[in-house]
């Protein structure tokens, strides 16, 4: 790994990361999306949205 590049600036790393995030069952969406949608719903109900 080149010391002058940021981690996600390395083409192979970015390619792998993007492919991983585009999967419908990626861990970020599986864990974070339900909580985010719940919080967003609460914001709408309370008039913040």
PyMOL Python script that loads the backbone (N, CA, C, O; Angstrom):
from pymol import cmd

cmd.read_pdbstr("""\
ATOM      1  N   UNK A   1       0.850  -1.181   0.000  1.00  0.00           N
ATOM      2  CA  UNK A   1       0.000   0.000   0.000  1.00  0.00           C
ATOM      3  C   UNK A   1       0.887   1.234   0.000  1.00  0.00           C
ATOM      4  O   UNK A   1       1.830   1.331   0.786  1.00  0.00           O
ATOM      5  N   UNK A   2       0.588   2.158  -0.869  1.00  0.00           N
ATOM      6  CA  UNK A   2       1.362   3.387  -0.966  1.00  0.00           C
ATOM      7  C   UNK A   2       1.042   4.298   0.215  1.00  0.00           C
ATOM      8  O   UNK A   2      -0.123   4.481   0.568  1.00  0.00           O
ATOM      9  N   UNK A   3       2.070   4.859   0.816  1.00  0.00           N
ATOM     10  CA  UNK A   3       1.863   5.710   1.982  1.00  0.00           C
ATOM     11  C   UNK A   3       1.247   7.054   1.634  1.00  0.00           C
ATOM     12  O   UNK A   3       0.714   7.726   2.517  1.00  0.00           O
ATOM     13  N   UNK A   4       1.303   7.465   0.379  1.00  0.00           N
ATOM     14  CA  UNK A   4       0.785   8.777   0.016  1.00  0.00           C
ATOM     15  C   UNK A   4      -0.686   8.734  -0.404  1.00  0.00           C
ATOM     16  O   UNK A   4      -1.239   9.771  -0.772  1.00  0.00           O
ATOM     17  N   UNK A   5      -1.327   7.581  -0.360  1.00  0.00           N
ATOM     18  CA  UNK A   5      -2.734   7.472  -0.736  1.00  0.00           C
ATOM     19  C   UNK A   5      -3.589   7.182   0.487  1.00  0.00           C
ATOM     20  O   UNK A   5      -3.180   6.468   1.404  1.00  0.00           O
ATOM     21  N   UNK A   6      -4.777   7.752   0.476  1.00  0.00           N
ATOM     22  CA  UNK A   6      -5.754   7.397   1.488  1.00  0.00           C
ATOM     23  C   UNK A   6      -6.274   5.999   1.181  1.00  0.00           C
ATOM     24  O   UNK A   6      -6.203   5.547   0.039  1.00  0.00           O
ATOM     25  N   UNK A   7      -6.780   5.335   2.164  1.00  0.00           N
ATOM     26  CA  UNK A   7      -7.210   3.945   2.007  1.00  0.00           C
ATOM     27  C   UNK A   7      -8.208   3.763   0.867  1.00  0.00           C
ATOM     28  O   UNK A   7      -8.023   2.880   0.029  1.00  0.00           O
ATOM     29  N   UNK A   8      -9.261   4.577   0.814  1.00  0.00           N
ATOM     30  CA  UNK A   8     -10.291   4.418  -0.217  1.00  0.00           C
ATOM     31  C   UNK A   8      -9.894   5.034  -1.556  1.00  0.00           C
ATOM     32  O   UNK A   8     -10.653   4.935  -2.520  1.00  0.00           O
ATOM     33  N   UNK A   9      -8.736   5.661  -1.637  1.00  0.00           N
ATOM     34  CA  UNK A   9      -8.228   6.157  -2.920  1.00  0.00           C
ATOM     35  C   UNK A   9      -7.524   5.059  -3.713  1.00  0.00           C
ATOM     36  O   UNK A   9      -7.204   5.249  -4.887  1.00  0.00           O
ATOM     37  N   UNK A  10      -7.287   3.940  -3.094  1.00  0.00           N
ATOM     38  CA  UNK A  10      -6.652   2.814  -3.777  1.00  0.00           C
ATOM     39  C   UNK A  10      -7.732   2.121  -4.612  1.00  0.00           C
ATOM     40  O   UNK A  10      -8.705   1.620  -4.049  1.00  0.00           O
ATOM     41  N   UNK A  11      -7.584   2.080  -5.937  1.00  0.00           N
ATOM     42  CA  UNK A  11      -8.649   1.572  -6.809  1.00  0.00           C
ATOM     43  C   UNK A  11      -9.181   0.191  -6.432  1.00  0.00           C
ATOM     44  O   UNK A  11     -10.392  -0.030  -6.480  1.00  0.00           O
ATOM     45  N   UNK A  12      -8.311  -0.735  -6.061  1.00  0.00           N
ATOM     46  CA  UNK A  12      -8.771  -2.080  -5.708  1.00  0.00           C
ATOM     47  C   UNK A  12      -9.640  -2.060  -4.453  1.00  0.00           C
ATOM     48  O   UNK A  12     -10.634  -2.781  -4.368  1.00  0.00           O
ATOM     49  N   UNK A  13      -9.268  -1.247  -3.498  1.00  0.00           N
ATOM     50  CA  UNK A  13     -10.029  -1.142  -2.252  1.00  0.00           C
ATOM     51  C   UNK A  13     -11.385  -0.515  -2.529  1.00  0.00           C
ATOM     52  O   UNK A  13     -12.409  -1.014  -2.063  1.00  0.00           O
ATOM     53  N   UNK A  14     -11.398   0.567  -3.278  1.00  0.00           N
ATOM     54  CA  UNK A  14     -12.654   1.246  -3.583  1.00  0.00           C
ATOM     55  C   UNK A  14     -13.597   0.337  -4.364  1.00  0.00           C
ATOM     56  O   UNK A  14     -14.798   0.306  -4.095  1.00  0.00           O
ATOM     57  N   UNK A  15     -13.062  -0.395  -5.322  1.00  0.00           N
ATOM     58  CA  UNK A  15     -13.882  -1.317  -6.120  1.00  0.00           C
ATOM     59  C   UNK A  15     -14.539  -2.369  -5.222  1.00  0.00           C
ATOM     60  O   UNK A  15     -15.732  -2.642  -5.356  1.00  0.00           O
ATOM     61  N   UNK A  16     -13.772  -2.950  -4.320  1.00  0.00           N
ATOM     62  CA  UNK A  16     -14.300  -3.956  -3.400  1.00  0.00           C
ATOM     63  C   UNK A  16     -15.347  -3.339  -2.470  1.00  0.00           C
ATOM     64  O   UNK A  16     -16.402  -3.933  -2.244  1.00  0.00           O
ATOM     65  N   UNK A  17     -15.064  -2.164  -1.937  1.00  0.00           N
ATOM     66  CA  UNK A  17     -15.980  -1.492  -1.015  1.00  0.00           C
ATOM     67  C   UNK A  17     -17.312  -1.172  -1.692  1.00  0.00           C
ATOM     68  O   UNK A  17     -18.372  -1.439  -1.126  1.00  0.00           O
ATOM     69  N   UNK A  18     -17.266  -0.608  -2.888  1.00  0.00           N
ATOM     70  CA  UNK A  18     -18.493  -0.251  -3.616  1.00  0.00           C
ATOM     71  C   UNK A  18     -19.308  -1.510  -3.917  1.00  0.00           C
ATOM     72  O   UNK A  18     -20.525  -1.512  -3.733  1.00  0.00           O
ATOM     73  N   UNK A  19     -18.657  -2.573  -4.374  1.00  0.00           N
ATOM     74  CA  UNK A  19     -19.368  -3.823  -4.662  1.00  0.00           C
ATOM     75  C   UNK A  19     -20.023  -4.367  -3.395  1.00  0.00           C
ATOM     76  O   UNK A  19     -21.150  -4.860  -3.435  1.00  0.00           O
ATOM     77  N   UNK A  20     -19.321  -4.277  -2.284  1.00  0.00           N
ATOM     78  CA  UNK A  20     -19.855  -4.759  -1.011  1.00  0.00           C
ATOM     79  C   UNK A  20     -21.070  -3.934  -0.583  1.00  0.00           C
ATOM     80  O   UNK A  20     -22.076  -4.499  -0.153  1.00  0.00           O
ATOM     81  N   UNK A  21     -20.990  -2.616  -0.694  1.00  0.00           N
ATOM     82  CA  UNK A  21     -22.094  -1.755  -0.266  1.00  0.00           C
ATOM     83  C   UNK A  21     -23.316  -1.876  -1.166  1.00  0.00           C
ATOM     84  O   UNK A  21     -24.434  -1.619  -0.719  1.00  0.00           O
ATOM     85  N   UNK A  22     -23.127  -2.261  -2.426  1.00  0.00           N
ATOM     86  CA  UNK A  22     -24.255  -2.389  -3.355  1.00  0.00           C
ATOM     87  C   UNK A  22     -25.033  -3.688  -3.179  1.00  0.00           C
ATOM     88  O   UNK A  22     -26.129  -3.834  -3.720  1.00  0.00           O
ATOM     89  N   UNK A  23     -24.476  -4.624  -2.430  1.00  0.00           N
ATOM     90  CA  UNK A  23     -25.208  -5.868  -2.177  1.00  0.00           C
ATOM     91  C   UNK A  23     -26.481  -5.552  -1.401  1.00  0.00           C
ATOM     92  O   UNK A  23     -26.446  -4.731  -0.484  1.00  0.00           O
ATOM     93  N   UNK A  24     -27.603  -6.180  -1.744  1.00  0.00           N
ATOM     94  CA  UNK A  24     -28.852  -5.877  -1.033  1.00  0.00           C
ATOM     95  C   UNK A  24     -28.817  -6.280   0.438  1.00  0.00           C
ATOM     96  O   UNK A  24     -29.578  -5.743   1.243  1.00  0.00           O
ATOM     97  N   UNK A  25     -27.954  -7.205   0.793  1.00  0.00           N
ATOM     98  CA  UNK A  25     -27.884  -7.674   2.176  1.00  0.00           C
ATOM     99  C   UNK A  25     -26.630  -7.184   2.899  1.00  0.00           C
ATOM    100  O   UNK A  25     -26.151  -7.836   3.827  1.00  0.00           O
ATOM    101  N   UNK A  26     -26.099  -6.035   2.474  1.00  0.00           N
ATOM    102  CA  UNK A  26     -24.861  -5.578   3.104  1.00  0.00           C
ATOM    103  C   UNK A  26     -25.100  -5.245   4.578  1.00  0.00           C
ATOM    104  O   UNK A  26     -26.179  -4.778   4.941  1.00  0.00           O
ATOM    105  N   UNK A  27     -24.110  -5.481   5.416  1.00  0.00           N
ATOM    106  CA  UNK A  27     -24.285  -5.291   6.856  1.00  0.00           C
ATOM    107  C   UNK A  27     -24.687  -3.875   7.256  1.00  0.00           C
ATOM    108  O   UNK A  27     -25.453  -3.702   8.204  1.00  0.00           O
ATOM    109  N   UNK A  28     -24.192  -2.876   6.565  1.00  0.00           N
ATOM    110  CA  UNK A  28     -24.557  -1.514   6.940  1.00  0.00           C
ATOM    111  C   UNK A  28     -26.062  -1.296   6.827  1.00  0.00           C
ATOM    112  O   UNK A  28     -26.684  -0.754   7.741  1.00  0.00           O
ATOM    113  N   UNK A  29     -26.644  -1.713   5.715  1.00  0.00           N
ATOM    114  CA  UNK A  29     -28.089  -1.549   5.546  1.00  0.00           C
ATOM    115  C   UNK A  29     -28.861  -2.454   6.494  1.00  0.00           C
ATOM    116  O   UNK A  29     -29.882  -2.048   7.049  1.00  0.00           O
ATOM    117  N   UNK A  30     -28.385  -3.662   6.681  1.00  0.00           N
ATOM    118  CA  UNK A  30     -29.081  -4.602   7.557  1.00  0.00           C
ATOM    119  C   UNK A  30     -29.119  -4.099   8.999  1.00  0.00           C
ATOM    120  O   UNK A  30     -30.118  -4.289   9.693  1.00  0.00           O
ATOM    121  N   UNK A  31     -28.053  -3.467   9.452  1.00  0.00           N
ATOM    122  CA  UNK A  31     -27.981  -3.000  10.835  1.00  0.00           C
ATOM    123  C   UNK A  31     -28.458  -1.563  11.010  1.00  0.00           C
ATOM    124  O   UNK A  31     -29.170  -1.258  11.967  1.00  0.00           O
ATOM    125  N   UNK A  32     -28.074  -0.685  10.100  1.00  0.00           N
ATOM    126  CA  UNK A  32     -28.321   0.742  10.286  1.00  0.00           C
ATOM    127  C   UNK A  32     -29.652   1.216   9.717  1.00  0.00           C
ATOM    128  O   UNK A  32     -30.285   2.095  10.302  1.00  0.00           O
ATOM    129  N   UNK A  33     -30.089   0.663   8.604  1.00  0.00           N
ATOM    130  CA  UNK A  33     -31.289   1.159   7.930  1.00  0.00           C
ATOM    131  C   UNK A  33     -32.545   1.101   8.811  1.00  0.00           C
ATOM    132  O   UNK A  33     -33.271   2.093   8.876  1.00  0.00           O
ATOM    133  N   UNK A  34     -32.832  -0.018   9.490  1.00  0.00           N
ATOM    134  CA  UNK A  34     -34.040  -0.044  10.322  1.00  0.00           C
ATOM    135  C   UNK A  34     -34.030   1.025  11.414  1.00  0.00           C
ATOM    136  O   UNK A  34     -35.056   1.647  11.690  1.00  0.00           O
ATOM    137  N   UNK A  35     -32.887   1.231  12.023  1.00  0.00           N
ATOM    138  CA  UNK A  35     -32.792   2.247  13.077  1.00  0.00           C
ATOM    139  C   UNK A  35     -32.952   3.638  12.489  1.00  0.00           C
ATOM    140  O   UNK A  35     -33.654   4.476  13.055  1.00  0.00           O
ATOM    141  N   UNK A  36     -32.305   3.890  11.356  1.00  0.00           N
ATOM    142  CA  UNK A  36     -32.433   5.188  10.705  1.00  0.00           C
ATOM    143  C   UNK A  36     -33.886   5.468  10.340  1.00  0.00           C
ATOM    144  O   UNK A  36     -34.386   6.564  10.595  1.00  0.00           O
ATOM    145  N   UNK A  37     -34.565   4.497   9.751  1.00  0.00           N
ATOM    146  CA  UNK A  37     -35.960   4.700   9.356  1.00  0.00           C
ATOM    147  C   UNK A  37     -36.850   4.924  10.573  1.00  0.00           C
ATOM    148  O   UNK A  37     -37.788   5.719  10.513  1.00  0.00           O
ATOM    149  N   UNK A  38     -36.572   4.240  11.662  1.00  0.00           N
ATOM    150  CA  UNK A  38     -37.333   4.457  12.886  1.00  0.00           C
ATOM    151  C   UNK A  38     -37.125   5.876  13.406  1.00  0.00           C
ATOM    152  O   UNK A  38     -38.085   6.549  13.782  1.00  0.00           O
ATOM    153  N   UNK A  39     -35.882   6.328  13.427  1.00  0.00           N
ATOM    154  CA  UNK A  39     -35.596   7.686  13.892  1.00  0.00           C
ATOM    155  C   UNK A  39     -36.189   8.730  12.956  1.00  0.00           C
ATOM    156  O   UNK A  39     -36.713   9.746  13.413  1.00  0.00           O
ATOM    157  N   UNK A  40     -36.113   8.490  11.656  1.00  0.00           N
ATOM    158  CA  UNK A  40     -36.689   9.436  10.696  1.00  0.00           C
ATOM    159  C   UNK A  40     -38.195   9.506  10.863  1.00  0.00           C
ATOM    160  O   UNK A  40     -38.781  10.583  10.757  1.00  0.00           O
ATOM    161  N   UNK A  41     -38.824   8.379  11.121  1.00  0.00           N
ATOM    162  CA  UNK A  41     -40.265   8.365  11.360  1.00  0.00           C
ATOM    163  C   UNK A  41     -40.621   9.152  12.601  1.00  0.00           C
ATOM    164  O   UNK A  41     -41.610   9.884  12.609  1.00  0.00           O
ATOM    165  N   UNK A  42     -39.825   9.013  13.655  1.00  0.00           N
ATOM    166  CA  UNK A  42     -40.060   9.772  14.881  1.00  0.00           C
ATOM    167  C   UNK A  42     -39.889  11.265  14.641  1.00  0.00           C
ATOM    168  O   UNK A  42     -40.620  12.069  15.219  1.00  0.00           O
ATOM    169  N   UNK A  43     -38.942  11.644  13.804  1.00  0.00           N
ATOM    170  CA  UNK A  43     -38.739  13.062  13.501  1.00  0.00           C
ATOM    171  C   UNK A  43     -39.948  13.620  12.756  1.00  0.00           C
ATOM    172  O   UNK A  43     -40.373  14.745  13.023  1.00  0.00           O
ATOM    173  N   UNK A  44     -40.501  12.852  11.833  1.00  0.00           N
ATOM    174  CA  UNK A  44     -41.688  13.305  11.101  1.00  0.00           C
ATOM    175  C   UNK A  44     -42.865  13.485  12.039  1.00  0.00           C
ATOM    176  O   UNK A  44     -43.595  14.472  11.939  1.00  0.00           O
ATOM    177  N   UNK A  45     -43.055  12.542  12.949  1.00  0.00           N
ATOM    178  CA  UNK A  45     -44.181  12.608  13.878  1.00  0.00           C
ATOM    179  C   UNK A  45     -44.057  13.800  14.816  1.00  0.00           C
ATOM    180  O   UNK A  45     -45.068  14.370  15.227  1.00  0.00           O
ATOM    181  N   UNK A  46     -42.845  14.179  15.156  1.00  0.00           N
ATOM    182  CA  UNK A  46     -42.656  15.273  16.104  1.00  0.00           C
ATOM    183  C   UNK A  46     -42.593  16.639  15.430  1.00  0.00           C
ATOM    184  O   UNK A  46     -42.445  17.655  16.109  1.00  0.00           O
ATOM    185  N   UNK A  47     -42.702  16.675  14.105  1.00  0.00           N
ATOM    186  CA  UNK A  47     -42.734  17.940  13.399  1.00  0.00           C
ATOM    187  C   UNK A  47     -41.385  18.477  12.972  1.00  0.00           C
ATOM    188  O   UNK A  47     -41.313  19.586  12.442  1.00  0.00           O
ATOM    189  N   UNK A  48     -40.319  17.736  13.183  1.00  0.00           N
ATOM    190  CA  UNK A  48     -38.991  18.190  12.769  1.00  0.00           C
ATOM    191  C   UNK A  48     -38.740  17.968  11.297  1.00  0.00           C
ATOM    192  O   UNK A  48     -37.784  18.518  10.750  1.00  0.00           O
ATOM    193  N   UNK A  49     -39.558  17.189  10.648  1.00  0.00           N
ATOM    194  CA  UNK A  49     -39.345  16.873   9.241  1.00  0.00           C
ATOM    195  C   UNK A  49     -40.497  17.374   8.429  1.00  0.00           C
ATOM    196  O   UNK A  49     -40.512  17.207   7.210  1.00  0.00           O
TER     197      UNK A  49
END
""", "prot")
cmd.dss("prot")
cmd.show_as("cartoon", "prot")
cmd.util.cbc("prot")
cmd.orient("prot")
